[in-house]
Amino acid sequence: MVSKSTRPVSSSKAPFQVTKSRMIVYGESAKLGTWPWIAALGYTKWFSKKIRWGCGGSLISTRHVLTAAHCASVPFPQRLYVVRLGELNLDPTVEDGASPVNFSIEKIIIHPGFTSSTLVNDIAVLRLAQEVTLSGLIKPGNLPFKPEFEDNSWDGYDAVVIGWGSYDSQVLSQSNALQQVQIPIWSIEDCGAIYAPLGPVIDDRVVCAGSKEGKGACKGDSGGPLMIRYGAKSEYFLIGVASQGYGSCTHSGYPVIFTRVSAYLHWIAEVAK
């Protein structure tokens, strides 16, 4: 199924409770066409077609969306129902120039090593039921296939994270407007040290990023991309998938943990043929 969005009434509530899921906080509203690969994932209950928008994702080909495994593996009676592309504001009454398109999901491919208790290998690929017609407002993001991405820790680089998250740490409901925020990448050593008492696995399969001032992520929206600007053309590359974090929106000092995309490129290439 491919359908132009009729902008049904949406809900800002997460479709299920994942305590480690995240969303943008202290961000700013994105402009139309800035992030044409961003995807919104819609959930329903098996006995209902009322869509609730939860996680995010990134279009990586004309048939595939990259997201977090915990966004794709949801408990009954919830189900991941639809992928929306070309969206800017989830409020159906807002006239923002966007022409979002809904796509049915043909197949959900969760990484075979995913562990829900620890969120290790928290990555998944969604195969859409139909080809995506590309445009200036809908097109795939760049995967980090360049050799220099493989072992680069990006320690000290500034990255950008996007999603339909809260713009204020005191406001715990999601924003209908697509948010963006720039945050620094942490070294694996610093990230591992701060998380050591808490249990998350911090190794070369993750990237940690976030501001000590609280900028970055908060509860509610996982699966969206972490991106850096790189190369002669100054293009954005998808280097992380939002996975988990610690504490409340106001609990500063802890970075968000992103699944490192370059660690899974061979798997992505295999399942996204």
N, C-alpha and C positions, 0 to 999 in steps of 0.2 A: 504494500500500500504506500502510495505517495500522495500526499494531499497538502494543498495550500492551507495554512493555518487559518481557521475561522475565528481564532483567538477565543476559545472557550474560556469560561471562568476558571482561573487558575488558583492554586493554593500556595501560599508561601511556606507552608509547613513541610518539613522533611517527611518522606513517605514511611520512614522507619527510623528507629533510634539506633544509631551507631555512635557510641560515645566518642570515638576517635576521629570521626569525620570532621572536615574543616570547611570554612568559607572565608571569603575576603573580609578584612576589617581595616578600617581607616583608609579605604581606597577612594578612588574617584570614579565617576561614571565614564564609561568608554563611549567613544564616538562611533557612529555607523560606519562599518567597513574596516575598522582598525584591526579586528581579530576575526577574519572570515572563516576560520577553522573551528571556532568554538561551537560546541554542541550542548544542548540542554537535554537531560534524560528525564523522561516522564514515566511515572509509576501509577498503577491502578491496583485495586483489589480484583480478584478473579471474578467476583460477582458485580463489578461496577466498571464503567468506562470513564469515570471522573478522574481526570489526570491531576496528579500532584507532582510538581517539579522538584527534583531533589539534586542529584549529582550533575556534574559536568563531564565533558569529554572533548576530544579533539579529532576532527576529520583528518585522516591520514591518506586516504585514497578516495576514489569515486564510489567505493562500496564499504569502507571500513572506518570505524571510530575507535579511538584508543581511550580507555578509561581505567578506573581502579577496579580490581576484582571484587572488593567488598560492595561496590556500587552495582555490580552485575549479578551478584549472588545474594539474593534477598529472601528472607523467610516467608513462607506461606502465611497469610493469604495475599501478600504483596507480590507484584510481578513488575519487572521492567518491561514497559509496554511500547514506548515510542522514543525516537530520537528527533529532536527539532534542530534544524540548521537555519542560519540566517537570522537568528533572533537577536534583539537588542534589549527590549524591555518586555518582561513576561506579563505585564499588565495589559490586557486586551483593549483597554480604552485609550492607551497612549498612542498618539500618532507620531512615530519617530522615523518614518521612511523605510522601515524594515519590511520585508516580505518573507516571513518565516515559512519553512516547509517541513512537514512532519513525515517521517519515514518509519515504516514497520521494520522490525528486527527479524532477520531470517535465522541468525545463529548467534549464540552467545558463547564466546571462547574464553574460558578462564584459564589462567596459567596453571599447569598441572601441579606446580609446587606451592600454590597458594595455601596459606594456613590462616584461617579466620581468627584464631585466638591470638596470634602474634602479628598478623598482617604482613608476614614475610611473602615476597613475590606478589605484591598487591597490584596486579596488572591484568587487564583483560582487553580483548578485541571484540567489537560488535560488527557482525556482517549485516549490512542493510539489505532489505528485500529488493530494492531497486537501485539502479545507477543514479548517482547524484549529477544533476546538470550544474556545471560550474559557472560561476559568474564573479563579478567583483565583490559580491557580498557573501559568496559561498565558495571556498576553495580549500584544498588541503594545506596543513601546516608542514613545515620542513622537519623531517626526522634527522637525528644527528649521525649521519653516515660518514661524515668526514673523519679521516684517521685521527686527527687531533682531538676529537671528542671522546675517544675510547678510554683514555687514561687520565684525562684532565679533571682535576678535582673542582675547578672553578672557584677555589677558595679566594674570597675577597671580591669576586665579581658581583655586580648588581644584576639581578634577574627580575622578571616581571611575572606575576601570577594574576590570573583573571578568573572570574566566576560571578554567579548571582548571589553575592554574600552581603553581610551587614556592612554598612559604611561607618558604623560607630560601635565601639566595644560595649557600650551601655545598651545597645539595641540588639536583642538576641534573635529577632526575626530576620528572615532573609530580605534582601533588597530585590525588588523586581527588576531594577536596572542593572545591566552588566557592569561589574566593577573591575578596576585594574589597580594594581599597586606595585611599586618597585621595592624590592627587598634584597638585602645582601645574602650571599651564600656563605655558609659556615664551613670550616674545615671538618673533615670526618672525625679528627681527634677531639676537637672542641665539642662537637655534637655528641660523640660517644661518651665523653666525660660527664656532660650534664645529664644525659639520659641513663647513665650506668645504674643508678639505684632503682630505676623505674621499669626496666625490662625490655624495651623495644630493641630489636636487632639493628645495630648500626654498623654497616660494612659497605663494601664497594657496590652494593646493589641499591643504595639510596643516596639522595642528595638532601642536605638540610639547609633550610633558608628561613629567614625571618629577622625582624628588627627587634632589638631590645626595648624599643619604645612602644611595642605592641602592634606595629604594622605587620600585616601578613595574612593570617588566617584565624578563623574562629569556627565554632561548631556549625555544621549544617550542609556544607557543599564540598564533596570530594570529587576526585576524578579529573578535575580541570588541569590545565597545563602550567608548568613552570618553564619560562622561556628566557633565553639570552640572545642578545643581538651580537652577531659575529660575522666576520668576513668582509671582503672588499665591497660587497653589495649591502653590507649592514643589514642582513636579513635576520629574522627571528627563527630560532631553532627550538624544538620541543625537547627539553632535557629532563623533565620530571613530570610525574603524575601525582597529584595531591593525595596523600595517603592518611597520615595521622599526626597527632600532636599531643600536647599535654596541657591540662588546666583550663581555666575559663578564658574568655576573651581578654580579660584584664590581667591575667597571670603572665606578665612579661618575663623575658629571660629564656624562654624555651622556643627553639625554632620549630617549624613544621617539617615533618619528614615526608619527602617525596620519593616515589619509586624512580630509580635512575633509568631512563629510557635506553641509554647506550648499552646497558648491561643485558638488554632483552632484544636487541635488534635482530639477531638470528631467528629467535622465536617469532617475533612479529612478522618478519619477512616470510616465514614458513606458513603461518596461519592466515596471512592476509594476501594470499596468492589470488 
